Each structure stands twice: as structure tokens, then as C-alpha cells.
């Protein structure tokens, strides 16, 4: 379908252009999330980034309540559908009412009024950095082509986040090196001053 392919290429180009011009991880996540919610006609969405200490906290969100955020921020890798994605499960689009009973009872999505959920890993070089979620008021299941588009967008986002982390580390290293250099210069300056005072002291004693 030429129209579908054109739509996908336009979405990828728009996303890549946006990511190239974004300064922070938060800006990138917020922007990409908004674009995908609009593109797929979703009711809401969240982006979570994996944190070894805090599980999978939400870093960007649209269209969800404070109660939803409070409960979902306690999510751990392996909990529910999104937690499974963070643990390595493939991208999936699900009708919440067709899922097994334990998952429904554990999910806050039902009480939020959602019927369909998409869960896509944010992955760079086989390393899962987070989870991209879209939520629908209808029992929507995306076709494989649209799920693949979301996977590609998520990979672009992961690469941009990873690059941002590298830039931050380089800046931190540059600052650290500059501090070390200043400390060394200060140390040398003090050492020279002490040596000069020592010489002056010896001269005074001799005189």
C-alpha cells in the first residue's frame, strides 16, 4: 500500500528530524510520545526508562491520571505486560479484555478506562533502555506493519537517548579533567611558592 508506506516514511523522517534537534532526554521522550499518540489516534501514552534501582519509572506521559502515574511508577521488570517488555518480551498490541485474568487484576489500565494497549521495547544494540506504551479507549490491536513502525521509532529514540548519555558523560569527563588540571596547577603554584619562601628563609638565615 503506497499510502501506508508514505505515511510510515513521513513519520520516520519527522521523528528523526525532531530527535536530531532535541537537547534533552525529557524533550525527546515528550516529543516522540506526542507524535505517536497523534499518529495512531491513541487516548494516552507513557514512556518508561529502565532504572536498576527504581524498576521502570515513567519519564514522559500524556492523557493519564495522577493515580495511574502513582501506581504505574511502582512497576518492576516482569510485572504485567509493560514489565514483561522491559524484561525482554517482544513488542505487542493487546486487547486488555482478552488477556489472562491475573494480568487484568494487576493492571491499572482497566480502571483508567483503557481497552487496548501497545507495549514496545526502547532498545539500542539489543540493550533494552525502556518501554514505549500507547493506550486506547477501544479494543484496538495494531497490525504487524504499524507495530513494526513503532519499533523503528522506538529504536531511533533509544539511539538518541544513548547518544545524549554519551554527550553528558563526555561533558562530565571534560569537567573532571579541567578540575584535575586546575588542582594540579594550584598544587604546582603552592609548591613553587613554598620553594621560594624556603629559599628566602635560607638567605635570611645566612645574612
Secondary structure, DSSP 8 states (H G I E B T S, - for coil): -HHHHHHHHHHHHHHHHHHHT--SHHHHHHHHHHHHHHHHT-SEEEEEE-BTTTBS-EEEEES--HHHHHHHTT--TTSHHHHHHHTT---EEEEGGGS-HHHHHH-STTTTT--EEEEEEEEETTEEEEEEEEEESS-----HHHHHHHHHHHHHHHHHHHHHHHHHHHHHHHHHHHHHHHHHHHHHHHHHHHHHHHHHHHHHHH-
